[in-house]
């Protein structure tokens, strides 16, 4: 990236005549959350070219680079600046800022203690670069990072430590600095475009020169020098003094984005989230008003960039919330599938079965309505979003089809078992002849009528449910492949009961119902 090298090669040292003698450790902790999207095309080549430049002017530099979003990764572990690997930077996810900052500090302290490390006593410059607010750290808080920062500032036995914070124009970096025990003199703004990324490395270069020459950034020297960096037609210092209202508005919106991003992560697309999101959309109106107020100036461009970025971030969070909510409901539906599975090897009550079917279908309909309502309310959802959610619906429908087929396949087997058990009890064989049926049933009625009654009660309880499925709900379930096999087996059972009525007449009993109505004593 020629632009980065060219502006640095033309740059004048902070203080002319200084000779760089000190070894230096340069630590980058860089925000790689989703809100940094679209900066990678400028960030990666700028970072790479800057390391090459520093290798030429100050080779006694080691580099530690940490990237953070919802997780933290070290992509350069104390390599000499001449051997730093190219930056792979793909923004995504949320912002575990405190985890990222704390990891970078601890990583540096551990690395300095390695045996035979030529940088064991080197001074350290920590650069924290972010465009947003903390919203997903799991292991560290502002207090943790503050303690680490203050400890490294005080402990100078093995080299001094310095910190600079580079925050996007729309973020209150001073507040972040104060939370970490630093001051306004440690903070500088940056912008998202190519010129803004150049400002980042200009500010870093000034800081490195100061640390390499004097050992640490003390007082306001770095802030004063970096305020002179030009962005567009103005210096960063001039922009800082002239845009308080605009920056406050952008900062407020960024806090709201961070807040409902966390809400989306924890809860999904709840009514509370939607309420916050709609309030956020209204807050963008003020930015549009400021854009008109500053028409024709750099500030109008900054307002426009802020609106575009915050609209994009808000939409991405809304999409995330929708997907989170869908996943939550899909998980609930998967639990409902387990209820069906519990009925595979038992004859459920009609009420229990109907409740399971209705519950599953209601949840599936709820996912459909959620998607349709969201697409209606928020027009920015693309065909890609629709197709992804459509795939979820199809997967859920496939799951429902699978468990219904498995249900009827299992109950086809239960019908067979019921027939076999009933034949054995009433006729002494699973496949008796017609003559054997009558003779054995007569003897059974004479010797153990209670066994006959109990057998028929069990058979009929299953028969009633299977009749409900095979007859009452035949049209509802006929589309399922396993239903036909189940119904064929049911028809065999239906004929068995018809034949049983005839066989009972030989025993002086007119029907199955008459037998069941008899008390055990009268049956004997």
VEXDREN-2710 file (C-alpha; in Angstrom, 1 decimal):
% VEXDREN-2710
k/r/px/py/pz
1/UNK/0.0/0.0/0.0
2/UNK/2.1/2.9/-1.3
3/UNK/0.0/5.5/0.5
4/UNK/1.1/4.4/3.9
5/UNK/4.7/4.1/3.2
6/UNK/4.8/7.4/1.3
7/UNK/3.3/9.5/4.1
8/UNK/5.6/7.9/6.7
9/UNK/8.7/8.4/4.7
10/UNK/7.9/12.0/4.3
11/UNK/7.0/12.4/8.0
12/UNK/9.3/14.5/10.2
13/UNK/10.4/12.9/13.5
14/UNK/8.7/14.2/16.6
15/UNK/11.9/15.8/17.8
16/UNK/14.6/16.2/15.2
17/UNK/18.0/14.9/16.1
18/UNK/16.9/12.2/18.4
19/UNK/18.7/8.9/17.9
20/UNK/16.7/5.7/18.3
21/UNK/18.7/3.4/20.6
22/UNK/16.2/1.6/22.8
23/UNK/14.8/-1.8/22.2
24/UNK/11.0/-1.6/21.9
25/UNK/8.0/-4.0/22.1
26/UNK/5.1/-2.9/20.1
27/UNK/1.8/-4.4/21.2
28/UNK/-1.4/-4.1/19.2
29/UNK/-4.8/-5.0/20.6
30/UNK/-7.1/-4.5/17.6
31/UNK/-10.9/-4.7/17.6
32/UNK/-12.1/-7.3/15.0
33/UNK/-15.8/-7.2/15.8
34/UNK/-18.5/-7.1/13.1
35/UNK/-18.8/-3.4/13.4
36/UNK/-15.3/-3.1/11.9
37/UNK/-16.5/-4.6/8.7
38/UNK/-15.4/-2.8/5.5
39/UNK/-12.2/-1.6/7.2
40/UNK/-10.2/-4.7/6.4
41/UNK/-9.4/-3.7/2.8
42/UNK/-7.4/-0.8/4.1
43/UNK/-6.4/-2.1/7.5
44/UNK/-4.5/-5.2/6.3
45/UNK/-2.2/-3.6/3.8
46/UNK/-1.6/-0.6/6.0
47/UNK/-0.6/-2.8/8.9
48/UNK/1.7/-5.0/6.7
49/UNK/3.4/-2.0/5.1
50/UNK/3.9/-0.2/8.4
51/UNK/5.8/-3.2/9.8
52/UNK/8.1/-3.2/6.8
53/UNK/8.6/0.6/7.3
54/UNK/9.4/0.1/11.0
55/UNK/11.8/-2.7/10.2
56/UNK/13.8/-0.2/8.2
57/UNK/13.9/2.6/10.7
58/UNK/14.0/0.7/13.9
59/UNK/14.8/-3.0/13.5
60/UNK/15.2/-3.5/17.3
61/UNK/11.4/-3.8/17.7
62/UNK/9.4/-6.9/18.6
63/UNK/5.7/-7.1/17.8
64/UNK/2.8/-8.7/19.6
65/UNK/-0.6/-8.5/17.9
66/UNK/-3.9/-9.5/19.4
67/UNK/-7.2/-9.5/17.6
68/UNK/-10.5/-9.6/19.5
69/UNK/-14.2/-9.9/18.8
70/UNK/-16.3/-12.3/20.9
71/UNK/-13.1/-14.3/21.3
72/UNK/-9.4/-13.4/21.4
73/UNK/-6.5/-14.6/19.3
74/UNK/-2.8/-13.7/19.2
75/UNK/-1.6/-13.5/15.5
76/UNK/1.9/-12.4/16.2
77/UNK/3.7/-13.7/19.3
78/UNK/6.8/-11.5/19.9
79/UNK/8.4/-11.7/16.4
80/UNK/11.0/-9.2/15.3
81/UNK/9.4/-6.4/13.3
82/UNK/11.2/-7.7/10.2
83/UNK/9.5/-11.1/10.5
84/UNK/5.9/-10.1/11.3
85/UNK/3.4/-12.2/9.3
86/UNK/0.8/-10.6/7.1
87/UNK/-2.3/-9.6/9.0
88/UNK/-5.4/-11.7/8.4
89/UNK/-8.2/-9.6/9.6
90/UNK/-11.9/-10.6/9.0
91/UNK/-14.3/-8.6/11.2
92/UNK/-17.3/-10.5/12.7
93/UNK/-19.0/-11.1/16.0
94/UNK/-19.4/-9.0/19.2
95/UNK/-16.8/-7.0/21.2
96/UNK/-15.0/-8.7/24.1
97/UNK/-12.9/-5.6/24.6
98/UNK/-11.7/-6.1/28.1
99/UNK/-10.8/-9.8/27.4
100/UNK/-8.8/-8.5/24.4
101/UNK/-7.0/-5.8/26.3
102/UNK/-6.2/-8.0/29.3
103/UNK/-5.0/-10.8/27.1
104/UNK/-2.6/-8.5/25.3
105/UNK/-1.0/-7.2/28.5
106/UNK/-0.7/-10.6/30.1
107/UNK/0.7/-12.1/26.9
108/UNK/3.4/-9.4/26.8
109/UNK/4.4/-9.9/30.4
110/UNK/4.7/-13.6/30.0
111/UNK/6.6/-13.3/26.7
112/UNK/9.2/-10.9/28.3
113/UNK/10.0/-13.6/30.9
114/UNK/11.0/-16.2/28.3
115/UNK/14.6/-17.4/28.8
116/UNK/17.3/-15.6/26.8
117/UNK/14.7/-13.0/25.5
118/UNK/16.7/-10.1/24.2
119/UNK/13.6/-7.9/24.8
120/UNK/13.3/-8.9/28.5
121/UNK/14.1/-5.3/29.6
122/UNK/12.6/-3.5/26.6
123/UNK/10.1/-0.7/26.9
124/UNK/6.5/-1.5/25.8
125/UNK/4.0/0.6/23.8
126/UNK/0.5/-0.8/24.0
127/UNK/-1.9/0.4/21.3
128/UNK/-5.6/-0.3/21.9
129/UNK/-7.7/0.3/18.8
130/UNK/-11.5/0.0/18.9
131/UNK/-14.7/1.3/17.2
132/UNK/-17.2/0.3/19.8
133/UNK/-18.1/-0.5/23.4
134/UNK/-17.6/-3.6/25.5
135/UNK/-20.4/-6.1/25.2
136/UNK/-19.2/-9.7/25.5
137/UNK/-16.2/-10.2/27.7
138/UNK/-16.4/-13.4/29.7
139/UNK/-13.3/-13.3/31.9
140/UNK/-12.3/-9.7/32.5
141/UNK/-13.8/-6.4/33.5
142/UNK/-12.8/-2.7/33.2
143/UNK/-11.5/-3.0/36.8
144/UNK/-9.3/-6.0/35.8
145/UNK/-7.8/-4.1/32.8
146/UNK/-7.3/-1.0/34.9
147/UNK/-5.4/-3.0/37.5
148/UNK/-3.1/-4.5/34.8
149/UNK/-2.6/-1.1/33.2
150/UNK/-1.7/0.6/36.5
151/UNK/0.6/-2.2/37.6
152/UNK/2.6/-2.1/34.3
153/UNK/2.9/1.7/34.5
154/UNK/4.3/1.5/38.0
155/UNK/6.6/-1.4/37.5
156/UNK/9.6/0.0/35.6
157/UNK/12.2/-2.5/36.7
158/UNK/12.2/-4.3/33.4
159/UNK/11.3/-1.5/31.1
160/UNK/8.6/1.2/31.0
161/UNK/5.1/0.8/29.6
162/UNK/3.0/3.3/27.7
163/UNK/-0.5/3.2/26.4
164/UNK/-2.4/4.9/23.6
165/UNK/-6.1/4.4/22.7
166/UNK/-7.3/4.9/19.2
167/UNK/-11.0/5.1/19.1
168/UNK/-13.3/5.7/16.2
169/UNK/-14.6/9.3/15.8
170/UNK/-18.1/8.3/17.1
171/UNK/-16.8/6.8/20.4
172/UNK/-16.0/8.5/23.7
173/UNK/-12.4/7.3/24.0
174/UNK/-11.8/9.6/26.9
175/UNK/-14.3/7.8/29.1
176/UNK/-12.6/4.5/28.1
177/UNK/-9.2/5.9/29.0
178/UNK/-10.5/7.1/32.4
179/UNK/-12.0/3.7/33.1
180/UNK/-8.5/2.3/32.6
181/UNK/-6.8/5.0/34.7
182/UNK/-5.5/6.9/31.7
183/UNK/-6.2/10.4/30.6
184/UNK/-7.3/12.5/27.6
185/UNK/-3.6/12.7/26.6
186/UNK/-3.6/9.0/25.8
187/UNK/-6.5/9.2/23.4
188/UNK/-6.8/9.9/19.7
189/UNK/-9.6/9.5/17.2
190/UNK/-9.6/7.6/13.9
191/UNK/-11.9/7.3/10.9
192/UNK/-12.9/4.2/8.9
193/UNK/-11.8/5.1/5.4
194/UNK/-8.3/4.8/3.8
195/UNK/-7.4/8.3/5.0
196/UNK/-8.6/7.5/8.5
197/UNK/-6.5/4.3/8.6
198/UNK/-3.5/6.3/7.5
199/UNK/-4.2/8.6/10.5
200/UNK/-4.0/5.5/12.8
201/UNK/-0.5/4.6/11.7
202/UNK/0.6/8.2/11.7
203/UNK/-0.5/8.4/15.4
204/UNK/1.2/5.1/16.2
205/UNK/4.4/6.2/14.5
206/UNK/4.5/9.4/16.6
207/UNK/4.0/7.3/19.7
208/UNK/6.7/4.8/18.8
209/UNK/9.2/7.5/18.1
210/UNK/8.6/9.0/21.5
211/UNK/8.9/5.7/23.3
212/UNK/11.9/4.6/21.3
213/UNK/13.7/7.9/22.0
214/UNK/12.7/8.5/25.7
215/UNK/11.4/5.2/27.0
216/UNK/7.8/6.3/27.7
217/UNK/5.0/8.6/26.7
218/UNK/4.7/11.1/29.5
219/UNK/2.7/14.3/29.6
220/UNK/0.9/15.6/26.6
221/UNK/3.6/15.4/23.9
222/UNK/2.0/12.5/21.9
223/UNK/-1.5/14.1/22.1
224/UNK/-0.2/17.4/20.9
225/UNK/1.7/16.0/18.0
226/UNK/-1.0/13.6/16.9
227/UNK/-3.6/16.4/17.1
228/UNK/-1.6/18.0/14.2
229/UNK/-2.3/15.0/11.9
230/UNK/-4.5/16.1/9.0
231/UNK/-7.7/14.3/8.0
232/UNK/-9.4/15.7/5.0
233/UNK/-9.1/19.5/5.2
234/UNK/-8.7/19.7/9.0
235/UNK/-6.4/18.5/11.7
236/UNK/-7.6/15.9/14.2
237/UNK/-7.3/18.6/16.9
238/UNK/-9.6/21.0/15.0
239/UNK/-12.1/18.2/14.3
240/UNK/-12.1/17.3/18.0
241/UNK/-12.9/20.9/19.1
242/UNK/-15.6/21.5/16.4
243/UNK/-17.7/18.3/16.5
244/UNK/-18.8/17.9/20.2
245/UNK/-22.6/17.7/19.4
246/UNK/-22.1/15.3/16.5
247/UNK/-19.7/13.1/18.4
248/UNK/-22.0/13.0/21.4
249/UNK/-25.0/11.9/19.2
250/UNK/-22.9/9.2/17.6
251/UNK/-21.5/8.1/20.9
252/UNK/-25.1/7.8/22.4
253/UNK/-26.1/5.7/19.4
254/UNK/-23.0/3.5/19.8
255/UNK/-23.9/2.8/23.4
256/UNK/-27.4/1.9/22.3
257/UNK/-26.1/-0.5/19.7
258/UNK/-23.8/-2.1/22.2
259/UNK/-26.7/-2.5/24.6
260/UNK/-29.2/-4.1/22.3
261/UNK/-26.5/-6.2/20.7
262/UNK/-26.0/-7.8/24.2
263/UNK/-29.8/-8.1/24.5
264/UNK/-30.0/-9.8/21.2
265/UNK/-27.2/-12.2/22.3
266/UNK/-28.9/-13.1/25.5
267/UNK/-32.6/-13.1/24.6
268/UNK/-33.1/-13.0/20.8
269/UNK/-35.8/-11.1/19.1
270/UNK/-38.0/-10.2/22.1
271/UNK/-40.5/-7.4/22.3
272/UNK/-38.1/-5.5/24.6
273/UNK/-35.4/-5.8/21.9
274/UNK/-37.8/-4.6/19.2
275/UNK/-38.8/-1.6/21.3
276/UNK/-35.1/-0.6/21.8
277/UNK/-34.4/-1.1/18.1
278/UNK/-37.3/1.2/17.0
279/UNK/-36.1/3.8/19.5
280/UNK/-32.6/3.5/18.0
281/UNK/-34.0/4.1/14.5
282/UNK/-35.6/7.3/15.8
283/UNK/-32.3/8.5/17.3
284/UNK/-30.8/8.3/13.8
285/UNK/-33.1/11.2/12.8
286/UNK/-31.0/13.6/14.9
287/UNK/-27.9/12.5/12.9
288/UNK/-29.7/13.3/9.7
289/UNK/-30.6/16.7/11.1
290/UNK/-26.9/17.4/11.9
291/UNK/-26.0/16.2/8.4
292/UNK/-28.2/19.0/7.0
293/UNK/-26.9/21.5/9.5
294/UNK/-23.3/20.8/8.4
295/UNK/-24.1/20.6/4.7
296/UNK/-21.1/21.2/2.5
297/UNK/-18.5/20.6/5.3
298/UNK/-16.4/17.7/6.5
299/UNK/-18.7/17.3/9.4
300/UNK/-21.6/16.5/7.0
301/UNK/-19.5/13.8/5.6
302/UNK/-18.7/12.5/9.1
303/UNK/-22.4/12.5/10.0
304/UNK/-23.3/10.7/6.8
305/UNK/-20.6/8.1/7.5
306/UNK/-21.9/7.7/11.0
307/UNK/-25.5/7.2/9.8
308/UNK/-24.5/4.6/7.3
309/UNK/-22.3/2.7/9.7
310/UNK/-24.9/2.7/12.5
311/UNK/-27.8/1.8/10.2
312/UNK/-25.7/-1.1/9.0
313/UNK/-24.7/-2.2/12.5
314/UNK/-28.3/-1.9/13.7
315/UNK/-29.5/-4.1/10.8
316/UNK/-26.9/-6.7/11.4
317/UNK/-27.9/-6.9/15.0
318/UNK/-31.6/-7.2/14.0
319/UNK/-30.6/-10.1/11.6
320/UNK/-28.6/-11.7/14.4
321/UNK/-31.6/-11.3/16.9
322/UNK/-33.9/-12.9/14.3
323/UNK/-31.6/-15.9/13.8
324/UNK/-31.1/-16.2/17.6
325/UNK/-34.9/-16.3/18.1
326/UNK/-35.3/-18.8/15.4
327/UNK/-32.6/-21.0/16.8
328/UNK/-34.3/-20.8/20.2
329/UNK/-37.6/-21.8/18.9
330/UNK/-36.1/-24.6/16.8
331/UNK/-34.5/-25.9/20.0
332/UNK/-37.9/-25.8/21.7
333/UNK/-39.4/-27.7/18.7
334/UNK/-36.6/-30.3/18.9
335/UNK/-37.6/-30.9/22.5
336/UNK/-41.2/-31.5/21.3
337/UNK/-39.9/-34.1/19.0
338/UNK/-38.7/-36.0/22.1
339/UNK/-42.3/-36.1/23.3
340/UNK/-43.3/-38.0/20.2
341/UNK/-40.4/-40.4/20.6
342/UNK/-41.6/-41.2/24.1
343/UNK/-44.9/-42.4/22.5
344/UNK/-43.3/-44.7/19.9
345/UNK/-43.5/-47.8/22.2
346/UNK/-46.7/-47.0/24.1
347/UNK/-50.3/-46.4/23.2
348/UNK/-50.9/-42.8/24.3
349/UNK/-54.2/-41.2/25.1
350/UNK/-55.8/-39.4/22.3
351/UNK/-55.5/-36.2/24.2
352/UNK/-51.8/-36.6/24.8
353/UNK/-51.2/-37.4/21.1
354/UNK/-53.3/-34.4/19.9
355/UNK/-51.5/-32.1/22.3
356/UNK/-48.1/-33.2/21.0
357/UNK/-49.2/-32.7/17.3
358/UNK/-50.8/-29.4/18.0
359/UNK/-47.9/-28.1/20.1
360/UNK/-45.3/-29.0/17.4
361/UNK/-47.4/-27.4/14.6
362/UNK/-48.1/-24.3/16.7
363/UNK/-44.4/-23.8/17.2
364/UNK/-43.7/-24.3/13.5
365/UNK/-46.4/-21.8/12.7
366/UNK/-44.9/-19.5/15.2
367/UNK/-41.5/-19.6/13.5
368/UNK/-43.3/-18.9/10.1
369/UNK/-45.2/-15.9/11.6
370/UNK/-42.0/-14.6/13.2
371/UNK/-40.2/-14.6/9.9
372/UNK/-43.1/-13.1/8.0
373/UNK/-43.7/-10.4/10.5
374/UNK/-40.1/-9.4/10.7
375/UNK/-39.8/-9.3/6.9
376/UNK/-42.9/-7.1/6.7
377/UNK/-41.7/-4.7/9.4
378/UNK/-38.0/-4.5/8.3
379/UNK/-37.6/-4.2/4.6
380/UNK/-33.8/-4.4/4.7
381/UNK/-33.9/-8.2/5.0
382/UNK/-32.6/-9.6/1.7
383/UNK/-33.5/-12.7/-0.3
384/UNK/-30.4/-14.4/1.3
385/UNK/-31.9/-13.9/4.7
386/UNK/-35.2/-15.3/3.5
387/UNK/-33.7/-18.3/1.9
388/UNK/-31.7/-19.1/5.1
389/UNK/-34.9/-18.9/7.3
390/UNK/-36.7/-20.9/4.6
391/UNK/-34.2/-23.6/5.0
392/UNK/-34.9/-23.6/8.8
393/UNK/-38.6/-24.1/8.1
394/UNK/-38.0/-26.9/5.7
395/UNK/-35.7/-28.6/8.2
396/UNK/-38.4/-28.4/10.8
397/UNK/-41.0/-29.7/8.5
398/UNK/-38.7/-32.6/7.6
399/UNK/-38.2/-33.3/11.3
400/UNK/-42.0/-33.4/11.8
401/UNK/-42.4/-35.7/8.9
402/UNK/-39.7/-38.0/10.2
403/UNK/-41.1/-38.3/13.7
404/UNK/-44.7/-38.9/12.4
405/UNK/-43.4/-41.6/10.1
406/UNK/-41.4/-43.1/12.9
407/UNK/-44.5/-42.9/15.1
408/UNK/-46.7/-44.9/12.7
409/UNK/-43.9/-47.3/11.9
410/UNK/-43.6/-48.1/15.6
411/UNK/-47.3/-48.4/16.1
412/UNK/-47.6/-50.7/13.1
413/UNK/-45.4/-53.0/15.1
414/UNK/-47.4/-52.4/18.3
415/UNK/-50.6/-53.5/16.4
416/UNK/-48.8/-56.7/15.4
417/UNK/-47.7/-57.3/18.9
418/UNK/-51.2/-56.6/20.2
419/UNK/-52.7/-59.1/17.8
420/UNK/-50.1/-61.8/18.7
421/UNK/-50.5/-61.3/22.4
422/UNK/-54.3/-61.3/22.2
423/UNK/-54.3/-64.5/20.0
424/UNK/-52.0/-66.2/22.5
425/UNK/-54.2/-65.3/25.5
426/UNK/-57.6/-66.0/23.8
427/UNK/-56.8/-68.8/21.4
428/UNK/-53.5/-70.3/22.7
429/UNK/-51.6/-69.5/19.5
430/UNK/-50.4/-66.5/17.6
431/UNK/-51.8/-67.9/14.4
432/UNK/-54.7/-70.2/15.3
433/UNK/-57.1/-72.0/12.9
434/UNK/-60.7/-70.9/13.0
435/UNK/-61.7/-74.2/14.7
436/UNK/-59.0/-73.9/17.3
437/UNK/-60.2/-70.3/18.1
438/UNK/-63.7/-71.4/19.0
439/UNK/-62.7/-74.4/21.0
440/UNK/-59.9/-72.7/22.9
441/UNK/-62.0/-69.6/23.6
442/UNK/-64.8/-71.8/25.0
443/UNK/-62.4/-73.5/27.4
444/UNK/-60.8/-70.2/28.4
445/UNK/-64.2/-68.6/29.1
446/UNK/-65.0/-71.6/31.3
447/UNK/-61.8/-71.7/33.2
448/UNK/-60.3/-68.1/33.3
449/UNK/-62.9/-65.6/32.1
450/UNK/-61.1/-62.8/34.0
451/UNK/-58.0/-63.3/31.8
452/UNK/-60.2/-62.9/28.7
453/UNK/-61.7/-59.7/30.0
454/UNK/-58.3/-58.2/31.0
455/UNK/-56.9/-59.2/27.6
456/UNK/-59.7/-57.5/25.8
457/UNK/-59.5/-54.3/27.9
458/UNK/-55.8/-54.0/26.9
459/UNK/-56.5/-54.8/23.2
460/UNK/-59.4/-52.4/23.0
461/UNK/-57.6/-49.4/24.7
462/UNK/-55.0/-49.7/21.8
463/UNK/-57.7/-50.3/19.2
464/UNK/-59.6/-47.1/20.2
465/UNK/-56.5/-45.0/19.7
466/UNK/-55.5/-46.7/16.5
467/UNK/-59.1/-46.3/15.2
468/UNK/-58.8/-42.6/15.9
469/UNK/-55.6/-42.4/13.8
470/UNK/-56.7/-44.7/11.0
471/UNK/-60.3/-43.5/10.6
472/UNK/-60.9/-40.1/12.2
473/UNK/-57.5/-38.7/11.2
474/UNK/-56.9/-40.7/8.0
475/UNK/-57.0/-37.6/5.8
476/UNK/-54.5/-35.7/8.0
477/UNK/-51.9/-38.5/8.1
478/UNK/-52.4/-40.1/4.6
479/UNK/-49.5/-38.1/3.2
480/UNK/-47.0/-39.9/5.5
481/UNK/-45.4/-43.0/3.9
482/UNK/-45.4/-45.1/7.1
483/UNK/-49.2/-44.4/7.6
484/UNK/-50.3/-46.8/4.9
485/UNK/-48.4/-49.8/6.4
486/UNK/-49.8/-48.9/9.8
487/UNK/-53.4/-48.7/8.5
488/UNK/-53.1/-52.0/6.7
489/UNK/-52.1/-53.6/10.0
490/UNK/-55.0/-51.8/11.7
491/UNK/-57.5/-53.2/9.2
492/UNK/-56.2/-56.7/10.1
493/UNK/-56.9/-55.8/13.8
494/UNK/-60.3/-54.5/12.9
495/UNK/-61.2/-57.7/11.2
496/UNK/-59.9/-59.6/14.2
497/UNK/-62.4/-57.8/16.4
498/UNK/-65.2/-58.6/14.0
499/UNK/-64.3/-62.3/14.0
500/UNK/-64.0/-62.2/17.8
501/UNK/-67.7/-61.1/18.0
502/UNK/-68.6/-64.2/16.1
503/UNK/-66.5/-66.5/18.2
504/UNK/-68.0/-65.1/21.4
505/UNK/-71.5/-65.9/20.2
506/UNK/-70.5/-69.6/20.4
507/UNK/-69.8/-68.9/24.1
508/UNK/-73.3/-67.4/24.6
509/UNK/-72.0/-63.8/24.5
510/UNK/-73.4/-61.5/21.8
511/UNK/-70.5/-59.1/21.5
512/UNK/-67.2/-57.9/23.0
513/UNK/-68.9/-55.0/24.6
514/UNK/-71.3/-57.4/26.4
515/UNK/-68.4/-59.4/27.7
516/UNK/-66.7/-56.3/29.0
517/UNK/-69.9/-55.1/30.7
518/UNK/-70.1/-58.3/32.7
519/UNK/-68.6/-58.4/36.1
520/UNK/-66.0/-61.1/36.8
521/UNK/-68.5/-63.0/39.0
522/UNK/-71.2/-63.0/36.4
523/UNK/-68.8/-63.9/33.6
524/UNK/-67.9/-67.0/35.5
END
